[in-house]
C-alpha cells in the first residue's frame, strides 16, 4: 500500500511540474547516438566502459547534477517505490522543469559571468543583473539569445538587467573584451592586451581590433534628462558664484545618488593603439578599425551599430567556436570533464578526446537552437551518464568517458544538500532578501521617474535650498574631519569612533534634508503622474516621507514571510509529531519556520557570493572576482566546520526536517533506514545495518546518540562526493 502511495506522490508531482512546461524535445535518438560514438571511441582505444549504476546512485547523481542538491527523504522514497520502466527519463524531465534547476545553474552562470550582489556594478544594477540570469534560466532562454543580449544591451537596468554584463567591468573595457572571448569563445586573449600572445596566434593588434567593437560601451550613473537640464541651468546662471554653483551641482548629484551605476550607453569614439605599441604592423596611437578575430568578416557600414553587429557575429552558428564552447561547457557539467580541457582555453592545436562526438554535439546544439535544457536532456538520458564513475583521471591525459568523473561536491552542492536536511521545502525562496530587493528596485525606478517628470525649474529651486544646507554642513564636516585626524594621531580609538559616528549622523541628516527639499519640489509639480508615484510609495504614511522612502534602503521583517500551503501542511503535521499542544509552542515553531529562510536558503537565494566566513566561502565558493574561481579542495577548517560548526547544531536540532523524520521512525532499524535515505538516497546494506545497530545498542544511553551519528554520517566521503 505504501509503495502505491509513494508511486502516486511521484507521478502527481511529476505531472504537475511538467504540465506548465512546453512539451520537451524528444532527444532519445540523439542520446543513443552519443552512446554509439562513445562506444566507437572505447573500441578504438581498447578500453571497457564502466558498469551501469543502480537506481540509488543514479537518483543521487541526477539530483546533484541537475538541481544541485541531494533528494529529500520523500523524493528518494517515492523514486524507489516507482515501478515505471522509464522512471529515470521521467525523473530527468521533472528535474529539468523544476525551480531547483534554475537555482543550480544560476550558481554556475553567476560564477562564469562573475555576477555579484555588491561590487563595481552597484547594488541596483547587480540585483537586476542577477534577476536577469535567473529569469533567463527559468524561461529557458536560448543560449545564443542570452549571449547576444549580454554583449549588446544598453540603457538602464530598469530596461534590462543584461546591462550588468558591462557594468561588471565598469571603466575596464579592454578587460571586458578579454572576459567576453573567454566566456563565449573559449579563447584566452588577455595576454594579447599588452603584447602578442606568447603561446597562441593572437596579436596585440587583433586584440584591439576586437575591442573596437565594444570599447565605446560606457557604464555610468542614471542620466536623468531633467537633472541634466538643471545642471545646464546652473552653469548658465551668471548670478551664482563658483562656490554656490559647485554646491548646487553637488545637490543634484546627491539627489540621483540612489541611481548611481544604473545605465550603460554607447559613446561615439575611436579606439587607438597604446602609446608604447612596438610592432611593425602599425604605429603607436593609430586608430584601430573594428575587425573580428575569425569566422565570417563583419563589414561595418555608416548606419551600422557596432555592438549589434558584434553580438550577431559572436552568436552566429557560423562562428567556429561559439557553439563548440557551450556544447563542451554543458558536457563538463554533466560528466565532470570536458571533451576539450580547459573548457575556456581553446587553441588551433587543441584536440577533443573524441573529435567525432564533439562534432555531433556541436551539430545537436545548433539544431536544438541553443536550447540548454534539451541539450542537457540528451546527455542525461545516455547510458554513459548512468554508468559508474571513474575514480581518477590522470592530469594531462585524454579521458574517453567510460562513465562520469568521480568528484567532490561543490560548495553550493554541499550547502544546498544541508538545506535539504533542515528545511521542509529546500526550493523556497529567501523571502526577506527577495522582498527587500524588489522594494529597493521599485523605489529607485519610481525615483528615476520622478526626477524625469518634475519640472526643471522646481528642481533648480530645490537644489538652491539644498546647497544652503550643504554650505553649513560642510563647515561641520571640515571641523569633524580635523578632530578625527587629531584623534587618530593620538591613537585615541574611543574618540575616533565617536567622531565617525557623528560624521555618519551628519550625513544622514543631510540626506534627509535632500529628500525633503526634492519632495517639496515634486509636490509642487502639476504633473498628475508624479502625485500618483508619491502616493504609491508613501502608502498609509505621511506624504512627506515619500521621497525619503525612495532614497533609502527598504527594511523587511522576516516574520512577515508567508508560508506556502505545502510548507504550512508540513508544519502542521510536524507539530503533531513534536507533541506540540499549547499555543505558545505552536506559534514559536511557526515563527521559526517563517524565519528559516534567512539562514537556511539555498546558495542561489543568498548574496552572490556569500559573505566572508560563511559556510559556502569556507568550502570554496568563488568570490566572483575572476571567471570560475571556485575551489573544491578539502581543508582542515572544513573538517572542523563539519564536526563543530554552529550550523550543524541547527541541522541536528529537534526542529530540523531530518530530526523530525528520525522521530517519526518508530524503531532503530527504521531510523537507520531514514538516515541513509536522507543522506545517501538509499537504504543501508546488510553489513552497514548490522554495524549501525551494534553502534546504536552500544551507545543507547547517550542523550545525543542520533545527533552524533548524523554528524558522523555527514563527515563521510560517501556524503560529500558525487559517485
N, C-alpha and C positions, 0 to 999 in steps of 0.2 A: 504493500500500500504506500509505504514511504517512497519507494522508487518511482511509483506513478506520480506521486505528489511533486517530487523533485523534477521529474520529466516535464510536468505541466508548467512548473515555475520557469524552467529553462526555455521551453518553447514559447511561453507567453511573453517573457522578457525579450526573446529574440525577435518575435514578430512585431512587438511594439516598437522596438528600436529601428528595425528595418523599414517599417511602414512609412515613416516620414522621409525616408531617403529615396532618391531616384533608384530605379532598378539597376543593380550593379552590373557592370560589363562582364560577360562570360569570358573568363580567361583560362578555361580548362585546357584547351588545345595549346595555348602558349605555355602553360605550366609544364605540360608533357614535353614540349619541345626543349624547354630549359633543361629538364632531366635528361633528355636524349643527348643534348650537346655536352652536358657534364659527363655522361657515361662515355661518350666518344673520347673525351679528354682523359678519363681514367684508363681507358683501353690503350690509348697512345702512350701514356706514361707508366703503364703496367702497375697500377695501384687498384686496391679494392675500396669500395665505398664503405662507410661506417654502417653499422646495423640500424634498423629502424628503432625508434623510441616508443615507449609505452604511452598510454593516454596521459598519465600524470606529468611526465616530463614535457610532453607536447603542450599540455594545458598551461603549465607554469611558464614555459618558454614563450608561448604565444602572447600571454598577458604581459609579460615583461617587455617583449619586443614591440607590441602594438600600443598598449596603453600605459606601459612604464611602471607597473606595479604587479604584485602577486594577486591572485584571485582571492576574494573573500571566502569564508567558510561556506556560505550558501552557494556561491558560484561554483566552487570546486565540487561540492556535494551534488549539485544539480547536473554538472557535466558528467561526472562518473556514473550517475544513475541513468543518464540518457542512453537509449539503445539504438538511436538513429544511425544508419551506416555512414552517413555523410556529416556526422556531428562536428567533425574538425573543420570542414569547409564552412559550415553554418556558424561556428564559433568565430572564424576569421571575419565573416561578414558582420557579425554582431559587434566585434571589437572595432572594426574599421568605421562602423556607423556610430560609435559611442563618443561621448564627451571626453572620455579617457584618452582616445586617440589625439584629440585636439591638445590636451594638456601635455601629453608625452612628446609629441612632435613640436609643440611650442618650445619646449626646453631645448630641443635640437636646433631649431632655426634661430631662436634668440641667441644661442651660443655662436652659430655661424655668422649671424648678422651683427653680433656684439650689441644687442639691444639692451639698454639699461633703464631702470626706473628713474634713476637720477644720474646726472653727469652733464657732459657738454651739450647734450640735446635739450636740456631744460625739462622740468617736470611735466609741463603741459604737453609739449610735443612728444615726450617719451611715453606718456600714458597712451596717447592716441596711436603712436607707433606700435607699442605692444598690443593694443587692441586690434590694430590692422592685421598683425600677424595671426592673432587668434581667429579673427573673423575669416581671413583667407583660408585657414585650415578648416574651420567649421563649414565653410561654403564649398570646400574642396576646389578652390580656385586653381585653374591650371598653372603649372609652374612657369610656363613661358609668359603668361599674362601677369603673374605676380612679379616676376623679374623685370618685365618691361615697365610696370608701374613704379617699382622701386627706383629704377635708374632714370626715369623721365618725368616724375611727378614734380610739380611746382605749385605754389600757392600757400595757403595757411594750413596749419594742422587741423583746423576745423573743416577744411575742404577734404583733406585726405591725410590719414596718418602715415602714408607712404613717404612723405617728405622727411620723416625721421631718418631715412637712409642717408641723406646728405647732411642733415643736422647733426648726425652722429659724428661726422668728421668736420665740424664747423671750423672754417679757417684753414683747412688742410686738404685742398682739392687734389693735390698730387698723391697723398696717402690714400685718399678715397678711391682714386683710379687703380692703385695697386690692389686695394681690397676687392674692387669690382672684378678685376681679371682673375683674382684667386678664387673668389666665391663662385662666379658664374662660368668661368672658362678653365678653372683648374690650372691656371698659369701664374707662376711667381715672377712678377716684374719689378719688385721693389728694388732689386739691385740696379736695374736699368734707370732708376730715378736719378742716380748720381753718376753712373758710368755704364759702359757697355757690360752686359751680363757676362760674368766670367765663365759660367758653365752652360749657358744656353745661347741661342742665336740672337736674342733681342738686344737692340742697340738703344742707347740713350735717346737718340733722335726718334726712334719708333715709339718709345715710351711717351715722349712729348707730343707726338702726332696723335696718339690715342687720347692723351689727356686734354687735347684741344677740343674734343667733343664735350667734355664735362666741366672744364675749368671755370666756365662762367656761372655755374650753379652756385649761388651765394646764399648762405644761411644768415638770417637777420631777425631783428625784432619785428613785431607786428607793425605794418605800415598803414596806420590809420590816415586816410585822406584828410579828414578834418583836423587831426593833430598836426599833420604836415602843413596844412593851410595856416594853422595858428602859429607854427614855428616861422612861417614866411611873414606873417603879420608882425611878429616880434622883431624880426630882422629889419623890417621896413619902418618900424615906429621910431622916428628920429627923436622923439621926446624922452626916450629911455637912455639912461647912462649905461655903460658897459656892465657894471655890477648888477643892475636891475635886469638887464637883458639876459645875462647868464643865469640869474636866479629863476626867471620865468621859463627859460629853456629847461632848467632842472625840474621845475614844477610839472611841465608837460611830460618829461621823461619819467618822473615819479608816477604820474597818472597811468602810464602804459606799462609800468614795471611788472604787473602780473602777466603781461602779454609778451614778455621777452622770449626770444628763441622760439618763435611760433610761425615763421614764414621762410619759405625758400623762393628766391626769384632767380631768373636767368638774366644776367647782365650782358651787356654788349662790350666785348673787349677782345684783345688778341693775346694769345699766349706766346711768350718769347723763350728762347733757349736761355739757360743761365749764363751769367757773365763770365764764368770760368769754363765754358764749354771748350773741349780740347780736341775734337775730332775734325777730320778734313772734309766731311760731307756737309758741313755748314759752319757758320760763324757765330761767335757769342752774341747773344741778344737778337738773333734772327727771329722774325715772326714765323711761327710754326703752323702750317695749314693742317686741318684735321684729316687723318687717314687711318684706316683700320689696319690691324696687325696681320690678319689673314682672312681668307674667305673672299666673298664677292666684294669688290671695292664699293665704297659709298661715295656717290657724287653729290656734293652739297651745292645746291643752286641758291640764288639770291633770296628766294622766298622760303627756303628750307629752314626748318627748326632743327639745329644740330642735335639737340638732346633726343628729339623724337626719332631722328634718323639713326642715332646711336642705339636707342632701345630696340628698334626694328632689326638692325643688323645683329645685335647681341643675341637676340632670342630667336633668330631665324633657324628653321630646320636645316638650312644650308650652311649654317655656321659649323665648322668641323669639330668644335669642342663643346658647345653648349649642351647638346643632347647627351654626349658621352659622359660629361661630368655629373649631371643629375642622375643618369641611369646608374653610374658607378657609386655615387653617394648613397642612394637608397639601397643598392645591393649590399653595401657595407653595413647599413643599419640593420638589415635582416640577418646577414651571415657573419658579421663580425670582422670582416676584412674585405677590401676592395679587389676587383679584378686588376685594377691599377692601384699601386701604392707608391707614395702617398696619394690620396684622392685629389689633392689640390696642388700638385707639383708635376704636372704632365709636360713632357718634352717630346721632341720628334723621335728621340731614341727610346721612349717608353713603350713597353710591350705588355699587353694584357696577358694574364696567366692562361686565359682561354680566349684567343682572339675571335674565333668564330662565335662563341657565346656572346662576347662583348658587342659584336656587330648585330647580333639578333636582338639584344637588349636595347640597343640604340634604335633599331627599327621599330620595336614594340612601343617604346616611349613616344616616338613621333606619331605612330599610328593611333595610339591612345590619346593623342592630342595633349600630352603632358599632364594627364590625369594621374596624380601621385597615388591615390587610393587604388585605382585599377592596377597600376604597376606593382604596388605592394601586394595586392591580392594575388597576382600572378606568381610572385615569389613565395608567398606564404603557403600557397597550395601545392608547392612542388614536393616531391618525395625527398629532395635534398634537405629541405628545411625540417623534415620530420625524421632525419637521421641523427644518430648520436653525435655529440660534439667532439671535435678534435682537441685534445687537451693542450697541445703545444705545437706552435708553428715556428720553425726556426727563422729568426730575423734575416731579411735579405734574400730569402728563398721563395720561389713561387708556390702558391697554395692552390690546389686543384679542387677544393671544396667537396671533399668526401662527406662532409657534414658541416654545420655551423662551427664557428670557433668558440671554444670554451672561454668564458671571460667573466670578470668580476662585474658586479652591478655598478652602474654609475652612481654618483652621489644622489641624484634625483630618484633613481630607482630604489635605492635603499630607503631614503626618506619616505617616498610615496608608499612603499610597502609597509613601513611602520604606521603611517597614517591609516592604512587599510586595517591594521590591527587595533586601532584606537577608535576611529570614527564609524558611526553606523552608516554613513554614506561617504565613501572616500572621494567621490566626484563632486561633492558640494563645493560651491564657490566660496571664496573668502569674502563674505558679505560686507564686513566693515570696510575692508580695503577697496572693494569694487564700488560700494556706495559713496565713499569719500571721493574716489577718483571721478565718479560720474557727476557728483555735485560740483567738484572743482572745475571740471571741463565745462559744465553747463554755465556756471557763474562767469568763467572767463570768456566764453563765447558771448554771453549777454553783455559783458563789459565792452567787448570789441564792437558790438552793435550799437551800444550807447555812445561810444566815442565817435563812431562813424555818423551817427544821426543827429547828435547835438550840434546846434549852430556854432560856427567858428567864433563869432563874437562873444557868445556866452562862455565858451571855454577860455577865451582870451582873458575875460574878466576874472574867471576862476583862477587862472594862472597868476594873475597880478596879485590876487588876495593871498594865494599860497606863498608867493615869493616874499611877501612881507613877513609871514610867519617863519619862513626859512631863514630870513636875514637874522631874526632874533635867535633861532635855534642854532645857527652856525656859530654864533658867539659862544653859546653854551657848549657846543661840541668842541670848539677850539680849547676852551678852558678845561674841559674834562680830559681831552687827549693830553694836554700838558701835564695835568695831575697824574694821569695814567703812566706817562713816561717817567715821571719822578718816582712814583711808587715802584715801578719795575727796576729803576736804577738802584733803589734802596732794598730791592728784593722783598718788599712788603706785599706778600701774596694776598693777604686778607683785604688790604686796602685796594689792591689792583682788581680783585674780584668785585668789590663793591662799586668801584668806578665803572667797570664793564657793565654791571647791572644797570647803573644809572644811564649809561650810554644807550643800552638796549631800550630802556624805558623812554628815553627822549626820542629815539627813532620810532617807537610805537606811537607816541603822541603825535609826531609829525605825520605819520601815515594816516592816523585818524583825521587830522586836520585836512590833509589832501582829500580823503574820502568825503568829508563833509562839504568842502568847497565845490568839488566836482558834482556831488549830489545836488547841491543847490543850483548849479548851472543846469543840470539835466531837468530838474523840477520846473525851472522857468521856461523850458522849451515848449513850444506849441505843437511839437510832433507827438501825436497821439500814441504812436508805436513805442516811444520812449517811456511814456507813462505806464503803458502796459508791461513793459520789461521791468520797471521798478516795482510795480505792484506784484509781479510774479515772484521776484526774488525776495521781497520783504515778507511775503506770506501774511501771517496774522500779526507780525511785529510792526513797530512804528516805521513809517516810511523813511525816516532819516537814517535808519540802519541799512537801507537797501544797498547803497553804493559801498558801504563798509563791508557788507557781506560779500559783495562781488570781488572785493580787493583782498580778501583774506581767505586762508585755507578753511575748508569745511571740517566740522567735527561731527563724529558719529558715535553713538553709544552702542557697543556690541550687543547689549542686552535687548536691543530693538530688532535683532536679526530674526527673520521669520523662520519657522521650521516647516519644511515641506511635508505634505501628507505622509510620504514614505517614512521620513525620519520620525515624525510625530507618532505614527503607528508603532514603530520600533521602540521608541522611548516608552510608550505606554506599556508595551509588553515587558520591557526591561524593568520597569518599576515593580511589576508583579514578581519577576524573578528575584529582584533585590529585596523583596518583602517590604516595600515602602507603602505605608498606610496613612501616616499623618501628612497634613497639607504642607507643612514646612519642609519636610524632606523631599516631597514631590516637586515643590517649587524650586528648591535648591538644585535638584537633579536636572530639571528642565532648563534652568538658567545656565547650568554647566554645559548642557548640550547647545544652547544658543551661542555661547561664547567660545565653544570648542574650536571654531574655525579660525580664531585669532592665532592659535598656536599650531593646531593640527590641520592645516590646509596643505594641499599638495604643492610641490615646488613651484609649479606654474602659477599658483594663486598667491605666492609670496612676492615680495620685492625682487626685482631682477638686477643683479644677483642678490642672494640673501645677505644680510649684514655680516660683517666680520664676527667670528666667534660662533655663528650659528652652526648647527649640525651639518648642514649642507656644505658650508665652506670648509669645515673640518674634514669632510670626506671627499674634498677635491672638486667641488663645483667651480666652474670657470668664473673669473672676475669680469668676464666680458670686455676686457681691455683689448685683447687680440683674438683673432679667429680661432675657434675651437681650442680654448686654453684650459680645458678641464684636465684633471689628473685622477687616475684611478688606482694609484699606488697605495698600498697599505701603510699604516704608520702607527707608532705607539700611542699617540693621543687618540686615534680612532678606537684602538682596543680598549683604552681606559674609558672612553665615552660609552662604548657598548656595555661595559661592566658596571660603571659607576655614575653615568650621566644622569642629570636630574630628569631629563625627558623620559628615560626608561622607567623611572618611578611612576610617571603618569601612565605609561604603557601597561604596567603591571598593576595599576590601581584598581580598586573594586569596580569603578565605573567605566573602564575601557571595554570596548566591544569584545576583545579576546577574553578578558576576565569574566565577563557576563556569560559568554559562550561556554567557558570552562565550568562555571557554576551551574549552567543548565544540564551538563553531563552528570549523570547520577552515579556512575561507578568509575573507579580508577581507569579501567580499560577504555571507557567512553571518553574520559578526559584526555587520555593519551592519543586516541584517535582524533579528537578535536584539535589538540595542539599540533599534530603532524599535518592534518588537513589545512589548518590555518596558516602554518609557516611554510610547509613543503608541498602542499597541494596533493598529498597522498596519505594513505594510512601507513602505519609502520609495518614492516615485515615481521615474521615470527620472532626472529632473533632480536630485532630492535624492541619489540613489545616486551619480550621476556626481560631484557636488560632494564627497560624503563620501569616495569612492575617491581623488579627487585630494588631499584633505586627508591621508588615511592615507599615501599614497605620499610626500607632501612631508615628513612627519614620521616616516617609517618607522624612523629610528634612535633615536627617543625611547623611553626606558625606561618612561615614564609615558603613552604615547600614548593607550591606551584609558581610563585614569583621567581624563585631561584632556578627552577627547571626551565622556565620561559627564557630567562636571561641567558642561561647556558645554551639553549637551543638557538637563540638569535645570534650567538657568537660563533656558530659553526660555519665552515666553508659551504656546507650544503645550503644554508640560507643566503649567504652573501654572494654566491656565484650563480651564473646562469648556465645551466647544463645544456 
